[in-house]
Amino acid sequence: MPEHSSWLTLILSHFRETLDHNADMLGESIVGKQSPTWHGFEPLAASLFITVLVLLIAARVRSRLNQTDEAIIPEDKLTLRTFMEFFLAYFYDLAKSVMDAERAKKYFPLIGTAAMFVFFANIMALIPGMPVATSNLNITLGSGLVVFVLFNAYGLMANGSHYIKHLAGPVWWLAPLLFPLEVLSLCIRPVTLAVRLMVNMAADHVMLGLFLGLAAVLLPIPVMLLGCLVVVVQTLVFTLLTCIYIALATEGDEEHAEHAH
């Protein structure tokens, strides 16, 4: 990616010497054995920007909902509050369609947070000059690992040792074969979340930038419409897979048997 590809790159360039020094302290990357540069801090800064944005939106909507007299009256136009109510209600219904309502409510803080972070990070790809955190594998892999750690933790808290036992299969003599396969399947899940999201958003951002360079008035419009579809689909896929992984990890023994059947 070229320098000054976004306003965040321009800001970070003013701290180039400090960032280069910090990058040297990190050493070479595990994959590829490449030395990081100051430019590598842009995805991290972009993700922090999205995190602050999501927190501000949540605080704003919460303050409106705390005004009880106004909150009970539906607004007659699209506002930030009505958008977030529709957005979170949709993904809550999605979670209930994958698992029961009790578990959907219990684990919705992770599901809703994942949906909001991915959506608002993706939507930046439609704004020229904005950084896109989800176009970087480090950020998407980090998001996938958060989901991976938490759905395994939820599974252990819900089922205890049975969560480990079910990885070995229904009969003991199949355990040497099934257990490594199940563990490998678990470990692949965050990678699939990360790579799918990163590749689609990086390609969408590059295509939009190319068409904006050709003609900045009419030609990019079809690409931006396609980009809106990509943003929605990738948010839906990431959140749906998160719901599925949590549902599989937290279902009881009877549900496991029914699922296997």
Backbone hydrogen bonds in HBPLUS format (Angstrom, degrees):
<---DONOR---> <-ACCEPTOR-->    atom                        ^
c    i                          cat <-CA-CA->   ^        H-A-AA   ^      H-
h    n   atom  resd res      DA  || num        DHA   H-A  angle D-A-AA Bond
n    s   type  num  typ     dist DA aas  dist angle  dist       angle   num
A0009-THR N   A0006-SER O   3.14 MM   3  5.26 123.9  2.47  97.2 110.6     1
A0010-LEU N   A0006-SER O   3.30 MM   4  6.71 155.3  2.36 147.5 153.2     2
A0007-TRP N   A0129-GLY O   3.12 MM 122  6.01 157.0  2.18 159.6 153.5     3
A0011-ILE N   A0007-TRP O   3.11 MM   4  6.41 151.8  2.20 142.8 150.0     4
A0012-LEU N   A0008-LEU O   2.93 MM   4  6.15 166.4  1.95 152.3 155.8     5
A0013-SER N   A0009-THR O   2.97 MM   4  6.09 138.6  2.15 142.5 153.3     6
A0014-HIS N   A0011-ILE O   3.19 MM   3  5.75 152.5  2.27 111.4 118.4     7
A0015-PHE N   A0012-LEU O   2.94 MM   3  5.36 155.1  2.00 112.0 120.1     8
A0016-ARG N   A0013-SER O   3.34 MM   3  4.86 147.7  2.45 106.8 102.9     9
A0019-LEU N   A0015-PHE O   2.98 MM   4  6.14 166.0  2.00 159.9 164.5    10
A0020-ASP N   A0016-ARG O   2.81 MM   4  5.93 156.9  1.86 152.0 158.7    11
A0021-HIS N   A0017-GLU O   3.03 MM   4  6.22 154.1  2.10 142.8 149.5    12
A0022-ASN N   A0018-THR O   3.00 MM   4  6.32 158.4  2.05 147.8 153.5    13
A0023-ALA N   A0019-LEU O   2.80 MM   4  5.98 149.0  1.89 145.3 154.8    14
A0024-ASP N   A0020-ASP O   2.95 MM   4  6.19 151.5  2.03 146.3 152.9    15
A0025-MET N   A0021-HIS O   3.29 MM   4  6.59 142.3  2.44 139.0 148.3    16
A0026-LEU N   A0023-ALA O   3.08 MM   3  5.25 140.3  2.24 100.6 111.8    17
A0027-GLY N   A0024-ASP O   3.32 MM   3  5.54 143.9  2.46 100.7 109.7    18
A0029-SER N   A0034-GLN O   2.85 MM   5  5.26 154.6  1.92 135.4 142.5    19
A0040-GLY N   A0037-THR O   3.02 MM   3  5.49 149.7  2.11 110.3 119.0    20
A0041-PHE N   A0038-TRP O   3.19 MM   3  5.84 168.4  2.20 116.8 120.4    21
A0042-GLU N   A0039-HIS O   3.18 MM   3  5.73 166.4  2.19 115.5 119.8    22
A0045-ALA N   A0041-PHE O   2.94 MM   4  6.18 161.9  1.97 155.3 160.8    23
A0046-ALA N   A0042-GLU O   2.78 MM   4  5.96 154.3  1.84 155.1 163.1    24
A0047-SER N   A0043-PRO O   2.90 MM   4  6.12 152.5  1.97 144.6 151.3    25
A0048-LEU N   A0044-LEU O   2.99 MM   4  6.28 152.1  2.07 146.3 154.0    26
A0049-PHE N   A0045-ALA O   2.92 MM   4  6.15 147.6  2.02 142.0 151.2    27
A0050-ILE N   A0046-ALA O   2.99 MM   4  6.32 153.2  2.07 145.9 152.4    28
A0051-THR N   A0047-SER O   2.91 MM   4  6.14 153.6  1.98 143.8 151.5    29
A0052-VAL N   A0048-LEU O   2.96 MM   4  6.21 162.4  1.99 150.0 153.5    30
A0053-LEU N   A0049-PHE O   2.94 MM   4  6.15 156.7  2.00 144.8 152.0    31
A0054-VAL N   A0050-ILE O   2.86 MM   4  6.09 160.4  1.90 153.2 157.5    32
A0055-LEU N   A0051-THR O   2.99 MM   4  6.22 158.4  2.04 147.9 153.9    33
A0056-LEU N   A0052-VAL O   2.91 MM   4  6.14 155.8  1.97 150.6 157.0    34
A0057-ILE N   A0053-LEU O   2.95 MM   4  6.20 159.0  2.00 149.8 155.6    35
A0058-ALA N   A0054-VAL O   2.87 MM   4  6.07 161.4  1.91 149.6 155.0    36
A0059-ALA N   A0055-LEU O   2.90 MM   4  6.08 157.3  1.95 145.8 152.1    37
A0060-ARG N   A0056-LEU O   2.91 MM   4  6.09 156.1  1.96 146.5 153.1    38
A0061-VAL N   A0057-ILE O   2.92 MM   4  6.14 167.7  1.94 155.9 158.6    39
A0062-ARG N   A0058-ALA O   2.89 MM   4  5.95 158.8  1.93 146.3 153.1    40
A0063-SER N   A0059-ALA O   3.00 MM   4  6.11 152.4  2.08 141.9 148.7    41
A0064-ARG N   A0060-ARG O   3.21 MM   4  6.51 147.5  2.32 141.8 149.9    42
A0065-LEU N   A0061-VAL O   2.96 MM   4  6.26 153.4  2.03 149.4 157.1    43
A0066-ASN N   A0062-ARG O   2.92 MM   4  6.11 139.0  2.10 145.2 155.8    44
A0067-GLN N   A0064-ARG O   3.24 MM   3  5.45 148.9  2.34 100.6 109.5    45
A0068-THR N   A0066-ASN O   3.00 MM   2  5.46 119.3  2.39 109.3  92.5    46
A0070-GLU N   A0067-GLN O   3.03 MM   3  5.64 126.5  2.33 114.6 127.3    47
A0071-ALA N   A0067-GLN O   2.81 MM   4  5.85 153.2  1.89 156.1 164.0    48
A0072-ILE N   A0068-THR O   3.31 MM   4  6.33 152.9  2.39 152.4 153.2    49
A0073-ILE N   A0070-GLU O   3.24 MM   3  5.52 151.5  2.33 105.0 113.3    50
A0083-PHE N   A0079-THR O   2.91 MM   4  6.04 159.6  1.95 151.2 157.4    51
A0084-MET N   A0080-LEU O   3.02 MM   4  6.12 164.0  2.04 146.4 150.5    52
A0085-GLU N   A0081-ARG O   2.92 MM   4  6.11 153.1  1.99 149.4 157.4    53
A0086-PHE N   A0082-THR O   3.01 MM   4  6.17 162.6  2.04 145.8 150.0    54
A0087-PHE N   A0083-PHE O   2.80 MM   4  5.97 161.2  1.84 150.3 156.6    55
A0088-LEU N   A0084-MET O   2.90 MM   4  5.90 175.0  1.90 148.6 150.3    56
A0089-ALA N   A0085-GLU O   2.96 MM   4  5.86 151.2  2.04 139.1 148.1    57
A0090-TYR N   A0086-PHE O   2.96 MM   4  6.04 152.4  2.04 144.4 151.0    58
A0091-PHE N   A0087-PHE O   3.29 MM   4  6.64 161.6  2.33 147.1 150.9    59
A0092-TYR N   A0088-LEU O   2.86 MM   4  5.99 141.5  2.01 142.6 154.0    60
A0093-ASP N   A0089-ALA O   2.94 MM   4  6.11 158.9  1.98 147.1 152.0    61
A0094-LEU N   A0090-TYR O   2.92 MM   4  6.21 145.5  2.04 139.5 150.1    62
A0095-ALA N   A0091-PHE O   2.94 MM   4  6.11 152.4  2.02 137.2 143.7    63
A0096-LYS N   A0092-TYR O   2.95 MM   4  6.26 154.3  2.02 146.8 153.9    64
A0097-SER N   A0093-ASP O   2.98 MM   4  6.20 137.7  2.16 140.3 151.2    65
A0097-SER N   A0094-LEU O   3.18 MM   3  5.13 127.1  2.48  92.4 106.1    66
A0098-VAL N   A0095-ALA O   3.12 MM   3  5.23 140.8  2.28  98.7 109.9    67
A0099-MET N   A0095-ALA O   2.92 MM   4  6.13 160.2  1.96 156.4 161.9    68
A0104-ALA N   A0100-ASP O   2.95 MM   4  6.14 157.7  2.00 153.3 160.7    69
A0105-LYS N   A0101-ALA O   2.99 MM   4  6.13 155.7  2.05 145.2 150.1    70
A0106-LYS N   A0102-GLU O   3.05 MM   4  6.25 154.7  2.12 142.6 150.1    71
A0107-TYR N   A0103-ARG O   2.91 MM   4  6.01 161.9  1.94 156.4 158.9    72
A0111-ILE N   A0107-TYR O   3.29 MM   4  6.57 169.1  2.31 148.3 151.5    73
A0112-GLY N   A0108-PHE O   2.63 MM   4  5.53 173.4  1.64 158.0 160.5    74
A0113-THR N   A0109-PRO O   3.10 MM   4  5.93 153.0  2.18 131.3 139.2    75
A0114-ALA N   A0110-LEU O   2.91 MM   4  6.03 161.4  1.95 149.9 154.9    76
A0115-ALA N   A0111-ILE O   3.01 MM   4  6.23 159.3  2.05 147.6 153.3    77
A0116-MET N   A0112-GLY O   2.98 MM   4  6.17 161.3  2.01 148.9 153.6    78
A0117-PHE N   A0113-THR O   2.91 MM   4  6.05 169.4  1.92 154.1 157.4    79
A0118-VAL N   A0114-ALA O   3.02 MM   4  6.05 170.6  2.03 150.5 153.7    80
A0119-PHE N   A0115-ALA O   2.98 MM   4  5.95 159.7  2.02 143.3 149.9    81
A0120-PHE N   A0116-MET O   3.01 MM   4  6.05 174.5  2.02 153.5 155.0    82
A0121-ALA N   A0117-PHE O   2.97 MM   4  5.94 148.1  2.08 142.5 151.9    83
A0122-ASN N   A0118-VAL O   2.87 MM   4  5.91 153.9  1.93 144.1 151.5    84
A0123-ILE N   A0119-PHE O   2.87 MM   4  6.05 155.1  1.93 151.3 158.3    85
A0125-ALA N   A0122-ASN O   2.91 MM   3  5.69 160.3  1.95 122.3 128.1    86
A0126-LEU N   A0123-ILE O   3.10 MM   3  5.67 160.9  2.14 114.0 119.6    87
A0127-ILE N   A0124-MET O   3.13 MM   3  5.32 161.8  2.16 107.5 113.3    88
A0130-MET N   A0127-ILE O   3.14 MM   3  5.73 152.8  2.22 144.2 142.5    89
A0135-SER N   A0132-VAL O   3.23 MM   3  5.68 164.9  2.26 113.9 116.8    90
A0136-ASN N   A0133-ALA O   3.29 MM   3  5.97 156.8  2.35 120.4 122.1    91
A0140-THR N   A0136-ASN O   3.19 MM   4  6.51 170.8  2.20 157.7 159.9    92
A0141-LEU N   A0137-LEU O   2.78 MM   4  5.67 158.2  1.82 147.4 154.1    93
A0142-GLY N   A0138-ASN O   3.01 MM   4  6.01 148.0  2.12 131.3 140.4    94
A0143-SER N   A0139-ILE O   2.92 MM   4  6.21 154.4  1.98 147.5 154.4    95
A0144-GLY N   A0140-THR O   2.87 MM   4  6.11 156.3  1.93 144.2 151.1    96
A0145-LEU N   A0141-LEU O   2.83 MM   4  6.05 150.3  1.92 146.3 154.4    97
A0146-VAL N   A0142-GLY O   3.01 MM   4  6.27 148.5  2.11 144.8 152.7    98
A0147-VAL N   A0143-SER O   3.16 MM   4  6.48 162.9  2.19 149.7 153.2    99
A0148-PHE N   A0144-GLY O   2.87 MM   4  6.08 154.8  1.93 143.8 151.9   100
A0149-VAL N   A0145-LEU O   2.85 MM   4  6.01 167.5  1.86 152.5 154.2   101
A0150-LEU N   A0146-VAL O   3.04 MM   4  6.16 165.3  2.06 149.2 153.7   102
A0151-PHE N   A0147-VAL O   2.89 MM   4  5.99 167.7  1.91 155.5 158.8   103
A0152-ASN N   A0148-PHE O   3.25 MM   4  6.28 152.4  2.33 141.1 148.2   104
A0153-ALA N   A0149-VAL O   2.97 MM   4  6.15 148.7  2.07 140.4 149.9   105
A0154-TYR N   A0150-LEU O   2.74 MM   4  5.97 157.9  1.79 152.6 158.6   106
A0155-GLY N   A0151-PHE O   3.00 MM   4  6.07 151.7  2.08 133.6 141.3   107
A0156-LEU N   A0152-ASN O   2.97 MM   4  6.23 155.4  2.03 146.1 151.8   108
A0157-MET N   A0153-ALA O   2.94 MM   4  6.15 157.6  1.99 149.2 155.5   109
A0158-ALA N   A0154-TYR O   2.87 MM   4  5.99 150.0  1.96 147.0 155.4   110
A0159-ASN N   A0155-GLY O   2.90 MM   4  5.87 160.5  1.94 147.7 152.9   111
A0160-GLY N   A0156-LEU O   2.71 MM   4  4.52 136.8  1.90 122.0 130.8   112
A0162-HIS N   A0159-ASN O   3.18 MM   3  5.41 140.5  2.34 138.3 131.3   113
A0163-TYR N   A0160-GLY O   3.14 MM   3  5.81 151.6  2.22 114.2 120.9   114
A0164-ILE N   A0161-SER O   3.07 MM   3  5.36 128.4  2.35 102.7 114.9   115
A0165-LYS N   A0161-SER O   2.97 MM   4  6.29 159.7  2.01 149.8 156.4   116
A0166-HIS N   A0162-HIS O   2.94 MM   4  5.99 153.4  2.02 146.5 150.6   117
A0167-LEU N   A0164-ILE O   3.13 MM   3  5.51 145.7  2.26 105.8 115.6   118
A0168-ALA N   A0165-LYS O   2.96 MM   3  5.48 152.0  2.04 112.1 120.5   119
A0169-GLY N   A0166-HIS O   3.33 MM   3  5.45 163.7  2.36 102.2 107.0   120
A0174-LEU N   A0171-VAL O   3.23 MM   3  5.80 158.3  2.28 113.7 120.1   121
A0175-ALA N   A0172-TRP O   3.07 MM   3  5.23 155.2  2.13 105.9 113.8   122
A0177-LEU N   A0174-LEU O   3.05 MM   3  5.55 136.8  2.24 112.7 124.3   123
A0178-LEU N   A0174-LEU O   2.87 MM   4  5.99 173.5  1.87 164.8 167.0   124
A0179-PHE N   A0175-ALA O   2.93 MM   4  5.39 162.9  1.96 142.4 148.1   125
A0182-GLU N   A0178-LEU O   2.81 MM   4  6.00 158.2  1.85 160.0 166.3   126
A0183-VAL N   A0179-PHE O   2.97 MM   4  6.15 161.5  2.00 154.6 159.5   127
A0184-LEU N   A0180-PRO O   2.92 MM   4  6.05 157.6  1.97 144.0 150.5   128
A0185-SER N   A0181-LEU O   2.88 MM   4  6.08 150.9  1.96 142.3 150.7   129
A0186-LEU N   A0182-GLU O   2.94 MM   4  6.23 151.2  2.03 144.6 152.0   130
A0187-CYS N   A0183-VAL O   2.98 MM   4  6.27 157.7  2.03 148.8 154.6   131
A0188-ILE N   A0184-LEU O   3.01 MM   4  6.18 138.0  2.19 144.1 154.8   132
A0189-ARG N   A0186-LEU O   3.26 MM   3  5.48 139.9  2.43 100.8 111.1   133
A0191-VAL N   A0188-ILE O   3.05 MM   3  5.23 119.1  2.44 102.3 118.1   134
A0192-THR N   A0188-ILE O   2.96 MM   4  6.27 156.1  2.02 160.2 167.5   135
A0193-LEU N   A0189-ARG O   3.08 MM   4  6.33 160.8  2.11 153.0 158.2   136
A0194-ALA N   A0190-PRO O   2.96 MM   4  6.08 158.3  2.01 142.5 148.4   137
A0195-VAL N   A0191-VAL O   2.87 MM   4  5.97 177.2  1.87 158.8 159.4   138
A0196-ARG N   A0192-THR O   3.17 MM   4  5.89 161.6  2.21 139.5 145.2   139
A0197-LEU N   A0193-LEU O   3.38 MM   4  6.31 164.3  2.41 138.6 143.1   140
A0198-MET N   A0194-ALA O   2.95 MM   4  6.03 168.7  1.96 155.2 159.0   141
A0199-VAL N   A0195-VAL O   2.96 MM   4  5.91 173.6  1.97 154.1 156.3   142
A0200-ASN N   A0196-ARG O   3.33 MM   4  6.31 167.8  2.34 144.0 147.6   143
A0201-MET N   A0197-LEU O   3.10 MM   4  6.16 165.9  2.12 151.7 155.9   144
A0202-ALA N   A0198-MET O   2.88 MM   4  5.88 159.3  1.92 151.9 158.2   145
A0203-ALA N   A0199-VAL O   3.03 MM   4  6.06 163.6  2.06 146.6 151.3   146
A0204-ASP N   A0200-ASN O   3.01 MM   4  6.12 157.1  2.06 141.9 148.7   147
A0205-HIS N   A0201-MET O   2.97 MM   4  6.06 158.6  2.02 144.9 150.2   148
A0206-VAL N   A0202-ALA O   3.02 MM   4  6.18 160.1  2.06 149.2 154.4   149
A0207-MET N   A0203-ALA O   2.99 MM   4  6.11 164.9  2.01 150.9 155.1   150
A0208-LEU N   A0204-ASP O   3.06 MM   4  6.19 161.6  2.09 146.6 151.5   151
A0209-GLY N   A0205-HIS O   3.03 MM   4  6.20 157.2  2.09 143.4 149.8   152
A0210-LEU N   A0206-VAL O   2.96 MM   4  6.22 153.9  2.02 150.3 157.2   153
A0211-PHE N   A0207-MET O   3.07 MM   4  6.31 165.8  2.09 153.8 156.6   154
A0212-LEU N   A0208-LEU O   2.95 MM   4  6.09 150.5  2.03 147.0 155.5   155
A0213-GLY N   A0209-GLY O   3.06 MM   4  6.23 142.4  2.21 138.2 147.8   156
A0214-LEU N   A0210-LEU O   3.13 MM   4  6.49 136.0  2.34 139.4 151.1   157
A0215-ALA N   A0211-PHE O   3.06 MM   4  6.26 173.9  2.07 155.0 155.4   158
A0221-ILE N   A0218-LEU O   3.17 MM   3  5.69 154.2  2.24 116.2 123.6   159
A0224-MET N   A0220-PRO O   2.81 MM   4  6.05 150.6  1.90 156.8 166.6   160
A0225-LEU N   A0221-ILE O   2.95 MM   4  6.25 152.7  2.02 153.4 160.8   161
A0226-LEU N   A0222-PRO O   2.95 MM   4  6.21 156.2  2.01 143.8 150.5   162
A0227-GLY N   A0223-VAL O   2.73 MM   4  5.95 143.1  1.86 138.6 150.5   163
A0228-CYS N   A0224-MET O   2.88 MM   4  6.19 144.4  2.00 143.4 151.6   164
A0229-LEU N   A0225-LEU O   3.23 MM   4  6.58 154.2  2.30 142.4 148.4   165
A0230-VAL N   A0226-LEU O   2.95 MM   4  6.31 153.7  2.02 147.2 154.8   166
A0231-VAL N   A0227-GLY O   2.88 MM   4  6.13 158.1  1.93 151.9 157.3   167
A0232-VAL N   A0228-CYS O   3.06 MM   4  6.31 165.4  2.09 151.0 153.8   168
A0233-VAL N   A0229-LEU O   2.90 MM   4  6.04 170.0  1.91 154.7 157.9   169
A0234-GLN N   A0230-VAL O   2.91 MM   4  5.92 168.5  1.92 151.7 155.2   170
A0235-THR N   A0231-VAL O   3.10 MM   4  6.17 154.5  2.16 142.8 149.9   171
A0236-LEU N   A0232-VAL O   2.92 MM   4  6.10 160.2  1.96 149.7 155.7   172
A0237-VAL N   A0233-VAL O   2.81 MM   4  6.03 161.6  1.85 154.4 159.3   173
A0238-PHE N   A0234-GLN O   3.03 MM   4  6.05 169.3  2.04 144.3 147.7   174
A0239-THR N   A0235-THR O   3.04 MM   4  6.12 165.4  2.06 147.6 152.1   175
A0240-LEU N   A0236-LEU O   2.80 MM   4  5.85 157.3  1.85 148.1 155.4   176
A0241-LEU N   A0237-VAL O   2.94 MM   4  6.06 165.6  1.96 152.6 156.0   177
A0242-THR N   A0238-PHE O   3.06 MM   4  6.24 150.4  2.15 140.0 148.6   178
A0243-CYS N   A0239-THR O   2.93 MM   4  6.22 155.2  1.99 147.9 154.2   179
A0244-ILE N   A0240-LEU O   2.92 MM   4  6.21 158.7  1.96 150.2 156.1   180
A0245-TYR N   A0241-LEU O   2.89 MM   4  6.08 165.2  1.92 152.3 155.7   181
A0246-ILE N   A0242-THR O   3.03 MM   4  6.22 160.4  2.07 148.4 153.6   182
A0247-ALA N   A0243-CYS O   2.87 MM   4  6.03 160.7  1.91 150.0 156.0   183
A0248-LEU N   A0244-ILE O   2.91 MM   4  6.11 162.8  1.94 153.9 157.8   184
A0249-ALA N   A0245-TYR O   3.05 MM   4  6.15 150.3  2.14 140.4 148.5   185
A0250-THR N   A0246-ILE O   2.97 MM   4  6.06 144.2  2.10 149.5 157.8   186
A0251-GLU N   A0247-ALA O   3.11 MM   4  5.91 122.4  2.45 144.3 153.0   187
A0256-HIS N   A0252-GLY O   2.85 MM   4  6.13 149.6  1.94 149.5 159.1   188
A0257-ALA N   A0253-ASP O   2.99 MM   4  6.27 156.3  2.05 146.7 152.1   189
A0258-GLU N   A0254-GLU O   2.96 MM   4  6.22 156.1  2.01 145.1 151.9   190
A0259-HIS N   A0255-GLU O   2.79 MM   4  5.94 158.4  1.83 149.0 155.1   191
A0260-ALA N   A0256-HIS O   2.88 MM   4  6.09 159.6  1.92 149.5 154.9   192
A0261-HIS N   A0257-ALA O   2.91 MM   4  6.10 152.4  1.99 142.6 150.5   193
